[in-house]
Amino acid sequence: MTKKTTRKKEYSENQQVLFMAFELGASKWVLGFSIGLGQKARKRTIEAGDVNALQQEIAAAKERFRLSDNSKIKSCYESGRDGFWIHRYLETLQVQNCVIDSSSIEVNRKRRRAKTDSLDVDSLLKLLIHHHLGEKKVFSMVRVPSEQEEDRRHLHRGFQTLKKEKTRTTNRLRGLLATQGIRMPRLELSDGRLQAIRMWNGKGLGEGLKSRLKTEWERVLQLREQIRALEAERQSRLKCKERPEIKQVKQLNTLRGIGLESSWPLVHEFLWRDFRNRREIGSLVGLTPTPYDSGDSKREQGISKAGNRHVRAIAIELAWSWVRHQPNSKITLWFKERFSEAGKRARKIGIVAVARRLIIELWRFLKIGVVPEGALLKAEA
């Protein structure tokens, strides 16, 4: 019995397929069309977001390459400011689209390399064709969330944005006061308070400074109201017990050391995904190591930071909280054994390892209900 060698798709099988690549700009889109390697690409430029022109160009490309109306179409574009609406629109046209992670595309390392929209489209077309022929590692694809999954992320992201803006504004107020030698442990700048403040020489604040401080303080009060409104919205959503993401949030909250500020964004950003193994989790969070081992040079470059930055920040904060509130867990005992006598820098490195292990344990806890070894539930604390 003769063995049959497994091969990639032959080029001859690539008939009746139209390949399409997008180079998305703020005002213009550059489209590239081809039917395979070795074929000169057809390139067209349309107004950004003009879906009618896009359909016309697809029809014209089929006619140019003598393809039937029911020919398959495969397309790609790089993830960016346009998000996923283009992907969803292409799906309504029966186009098999993939959103490419821009950081996964190899580039020429010459000191000065030509870069134009036309060259980028050519590159994307070649990658797409190679991917179709079986070379799946030529780029990485972004997992496109559903409209509901994407919409649920806006609550906590807006909440985080408001908190950061409030911190920036209060720091700016303290900085303005510090220029006149004024220190306020508790920031309160109502009209009466502004009139009572005295500078280093005993004089009152200048009118220009008071006006600016008043404007900034009104912004702080407005941000506080907006934050309270989002907190109330979050509490109302927690009452929807039948929703699976709410069940996951409440399940995480049963663990000691994890509160709503961590569990809510962790579930809505990350743990709703269907992971197959722990490597996929570490990769998406960006907590995987990046060794450099070439010739005689061997060193560790740190974590990749290639994943979701929102989750990575939460994971690091949660790791410190876990070490403090779960002193008898297996992860905490490992950290103390390895880094209790180490310096500050080594402990920071160690907490990253804790974050990676903890994220994997929390995923297992939600998926199959296994409590992290040695961890306490709030009811047991």
C-alpha positions in Angstrom: 0.0 0.0 0.0 1.5 3.3 -1.1 1.5 6.3 1.1 -0.1 9.5 -0.2 1.9 12.6 0.7 -0.2 15.4 2.2 0.2 18.5 0.2 -1.1 22.1 0.3 -3.8 23.1 -2.1 -2.6 23.1 -5.6 -2.7 26.4 -7.5 -5.0 24.9 -10.1 -7.7 24.5 -7.4 -7.7 28.3 -7.0 -10.3 28.8 -9.8 -13.4 30.8 -9.5 -12.1 32.7 -6.4 -11.7 36.4 -6.4 -9.2 37.7 -3.8 -9.8 41.3 -2.5 -7.6 43.4 -0.1 -8.4 46.7 1.5 -6.0 49.5 2.5 -8.3 51.6 4.7 -7.7 55.3 5.0 -9.6 58.1 6.7 -10.8 59.6 3.4 -9.9 57.0 0.7 -9.9 53.2 0.4 -7.6 51.4 -1.9 -8.9 48.1 -3.2 -6.8 45.3 -4.7 -8.2 42.4 -6.7 -6.6 39.3 -8.0 -7.3 35.7 -8.9 -4.0 34.1 -7.9 -0.2 34.4 -7.7 1.5 35.7 -10.8 -1.6 37.7 -11.8 -1.4 41.4 -12.1 -3.6 43.0 -9.4 -6.4 45.3 -10.3 -6.4 48.4 -8.1 -9.1 50.9 -7.5 -9.6 53.8 -5.1 -13.0 54.7 -3.7 -14.3 57.1 -1.0 -14.0 55.7 2.5 -17.2 54.0 3.5 -18.8 54.1 0.1 -20.3 50.6 0.1 -22.2 51.2 -3.2 -18.9 51.9 -5.0 -17.4 48.8 -3.3 -20.1 46.6 -4.8 -19.6 48.2 -8.2 -15.9 47.5 -8.0 -16.4 43.9 -7.0 -18.8 43.4 -10.0 -16.3 45.1 -12.3 -13.4 42.9 -11.0 -15.4 39.7 -11.7 -16.1 40.9 -15.2 -12.4 41.8 -15.7 -11.2 38.4 -14.6 -14.1 36.6 -16.3 -15.5 35.1 -13.2 -19.1 34.1 -12.8 -21.5 36.0 -10.6 -21.6 33.2 -8.0 -17.8 33.0 -7.7 -16.4 32.9 -4.2 -14.8 36.1 -2.8 -12.2 36.1 -0.1 -11.0 39.4 1.4 -8.9 40.9 4.1 -8.0 44.1 5.8 -5.9 45.2 8.8 -7.6 45.9 12.1 -7.7 49.5 13.0 -9.9 52.6 13.5 -12.7 51.2 11.2 -13.3 48.4 13.6 -15.5 45.4 12.5 -18.4 47.0 10.7 -16.8 46.4 7.3 -16.4 42.7 8.2 -20.0 42.4 9.1 -21.1 44.2 5.9 -18.9 41.9 3.8 -20.5 38.9 5.4 -23.9 40.2 4.2 -22.5 40.1 0.7 -21.4 36.4 1.2 -17.7 37.5 1.2 -15.3 35.4 3.3 -13.4 38.1 5.1 -10.7 38.0 7.7 -9.4 40.8 9.9 -5.7 40.7 10.1 -3.6 41.6 13.2 -1.3 44.3 11.9 1.5 43.4 14.2 1.6 39.9 12.8 2.6 41.0 9.3 6.3 40.6 8.4 7.9 43.8 7.0 11.1 44.5 5.2 13.8 45.5 7.6 15.8 47.8 5.4 16.6 51.1 6.9 14.5 52.9 4.4 11.7 51.0 2.7 9.1 52.2 0.3 5.6 52.3 1.8 2.6 53.3 -0.2 -1.1 52.2 -0.1 -0.6 50.5 -3.4 2.4 48.5 -2.1 0.4 47.6 1.0 -2.5 46.3 -1.0 -0.1 44.2 -3.1 1.4 42.7 0.1 -2.0 42.0 1.6 -3.2 40.2 -1.6 -0.2 38.0 -1.6 -0.6 37.1 2.1 -4.3 36.3 1.5 -3.6 34.0 -1.4 -0.8 32.2 0.5 -3.2 31.8 3.4 -5.9 30.4 1.0 -3.3 27.9 -0.3 -2.6 26.5 3.1 0.1 28.7 4.7 -2.0 29.6 7.8 0.9 31.3 9.6 1.5 34.1 7.2 -0.6 36.3 9.4 -2.7 36.2 12.6 -6.4 36.9 12.4 -8.4 39.0 14.9 -11.3 37.2 16.5 -14.3 39.4 15.5 -16.8 39.7 18.4 -20.5 39.8 17.8 -22.3 43.1 17.9 -23.7 42.3 21.4 -20.3 41.3 22.7 -18.7 44.5 21.3 -21.5 46.6 22.7 -21.2 45.2 26.2 -17.6 46.4 26.4 -18.5 50.1 26.2 -19.8 50.4 29.7 -16.6 49.5 31.5 -14.3 51.2 28.9 -16.3 54.4 29.3 -16.1 54.0 33.0 -12.3 53.7 32.9 -12.0 56.7 30.5 -14.0 58.9 32.9 -11.9 57.8 35.9 -8.7 58.6 34.0 -10.0 62.0 32.9 -11.1 62.8 36.4 -7.6 62.0 37.7 -6.0 64.2 35.1 -8.3 67.1 35.9 -7.7 66.9 39.6 -4.0 66.6 39.1 -4.1 69.7 36.9 -6.0 71.6 39.7 -3.5 70.6 42.3 -0.7 71.7 40.0 -2.2 75.1 39.4 -2.6 75.6 43.2 1.0 74.4 43.8 2.3 77.2 41.5 1.0 79.6 44.2 2.3 77.6 47.2 -1.1 76.1 48.1 -1.5 72.5 49.2 -4.9 71.0 49.7 -5.2 67.5 51.1 -8.9 67.4 50.3 -9.7 69.2 47.0 -12.8 71.4 47.4 -13.1 74.5 45.2 -16.6 75.8 45.6 -17.1 79.6 45.1 -16.8 80.3 48.8 -13.7 78.2 49.1 -12.0 80.0 46.1 -12.6 83.4 47.8 -11.1 82.1 51.1 -7.9 80.7 49.6 -4.8 82.7 50.3 -1.5 82.5 48.4 2.0 82.4 50.0 2.0 86.1 50.6 -1.5 86.2 52.1 -3.2 87.7 49.0 -6.3 86.2 47.4 -6.1 84.4 44.1 -6.0 86.4 40.9 -9.2 86.6 38.8 -7.7 84.7 35.9 -6.6 81.8 38.1 -9.9 81.7 39.9 -11.8 81.6 36.7 -9.7 78.7 35.4 -9.9 76.8 38.7 -13.7 77.2 38.7 -14.0 75.9 35.1 -11.8 72.8 35.9 -13.7 72.2 39.2 -17.0 72.2 37.3 -15.5 69.6 35.0 -14.6 67.4 38.0 -18.2 67.6 39.4 -19.5 66.7 36.0 -17.2 63.7 35.7 -18.3 62.6 39.2 -21.9 62.6 38.1 -21.2 60.7 34.9 -19.2 58.1 36.9 -22.0 57.6 39.4 -24.5 57.2 36.4 -22.3 54.4 34.9 -22.0 52.7 38.3 -25.8 52.8 38.6 -26.1 51.3 35.1 -23.7 48.5 36.1 -25.7 47.7 39.2 -28.9 47.5 37.2 -27.3 45.1 34.7 -26.2 42.9 37.6 -29.8 42.2 38.3 -30.2 40.4 35.0 -29.2 37.0 36.5 -30.1 35.0 33.5 -27.4 36.5 31.3 -24.3 34.3 31.0 -21.8 37.1 31.4 -23.5 38.3 34.6 -23.3 34.8 36.0 -19.6 34.8 35.3 -19.1 38.1 36.9 -20.9 36.9 40.1 -19.0 33.6 40.0 -15.6 35.5 40.0 -16.8 37.7 42.8 -17.2 34.6 45.1 -13.4 34.4 45.2 -11.7 36.3 48.0 -9.5 39.2 46.6 -11.7 39.8 43.5 -14.2 42.6 43.3 -16.6 44.1 40.8 -13.9 46.5 39.5 -11.9 43.5 38.3 -14.4 40.8 37.5 -16.6 43.0 35.3 -14.0 44.1 32.7 -12.3 40.7 32.9 -15.4 38.9 31.8 -16.5 41.4 29.2 -13.1 41.8 27.7 -11.6 38.4 27.9 -13.3 35.4 29.5 -16.3 35.3 27.2 -14.0 33.8 24.5 -13.8 30.1 23.8 -10.2 29.2 24.6 -8.8 25.8 23.7 -5.8 25.8 26.0 -3.7 27.9 28.4 -1.3 29.0 25.7 -4.1 30.8 23.8 -4.9 32.6 27.1 -1.4 33.8 27.7 -0.9 34.8 24.1 -4.1 37.0 24.1 -3.2 38.7 27.3 0.3 39.3 26.1 2.0 37.7 29.1 4.0 35.1 27.2 7.8 35.2 27.3 9.9 36.4 24.3 13.3 34.7 24.4 16.1 35.8 22.2 18.3 32.8 21.4 20.5 33.3 18.3 24.1 32.2 18.1 25.9 33.0 21.3 23.3 35.6 22.3 20.8 34.3 24.8 18.5 36.6 26.8 14.9 37.1 27.8 13.3 40.1 26.4 10.3 40.2 28.8 6.6 39.6 28.0 5.3 40.1 24.5 2.7 42.7 25.3 1.0 41.7 22.1 -2.5 41.0 23.5 -5.4 42.9 25.0 -3.9 45.8 27.0 -7.1 46.3 29.1 -6.9 42.7 30.3 -3.2 42.8 30.9 -3.5 45.9 33.2 -6.3 44.2 35.2 -4.4 41.0 35.5 -1.3 42.7 37.0 -3.5 44.6 39.5 -5.4 41.5 40.3 -2.2 39.5 40.9 -1.1 41.9 43.7 -4.5 41.7 45.2 -4.5 37.9 45.0 -1.1 37.7 46.8 -2.4 39.9 49.6 -5.9 38.3 50.1 -5.1 34.7 49.2 -2.0 34.0 51.3 -2.5 30.2 51.4 -3.2 29.6 47.7 -0.7 27.6 45.6 0.1 30.6 43.4 0.8 32.9 46.4 3.0 30.3 48.1 5.0 29.9 44.9 5.5 33.6 44.6 6.6 33.9 48.2 9.0 31.0 47.9 10.6 32.5 44.8 10.5 36.2 45.4 10.0 36.9 49.2 13.8 37.6 49.6 14.2 39.2 46.2 14.4 42.9 45.5 11.7 45.2 44.3 12.5 44.7 40.6 12.5 40.9 40.9 9.1 41.0 42.7 7.7 43.1 39.8 8.9 40.4 37.4 7.5 37.7 39.6 4.1 39.3 39.8 3.8 39.1 36.0 4.2 35.3 36.3 1.6 35.3 39.0 -0.8 37.3 36.7 -0.4 34.7 33.9 -1.0 31.7 36.2 -3.9 33.5 37.8 -5.7 34.3 34.6 -5.4 30.6 33.5 -6.8 29.5 36.9 -9.7 31.9 36.7 -10.5 30.7 33.2 -10.6 27.1 34.5 -12.7 28.2 37.4 -15.3 29.7 35.1 -15.2 26.9 32.5 -15.3 23.8 34.7 -15.8 25.2 38.2 -12.4 24.2 39.6 -11.4 26.6 42.5 -7.7 27.6 42.3 -5.8 25.3 44.7 -5.7 26.7 48.2 -7.9 29.7 47.4 -10.7 30.8 49.7 -14.2 31.8 48.8 -15.6 34.9 50.4 -18.1 32.8 52.4 -15.2 30.8 53.9 -13.1 33.9 54.7 
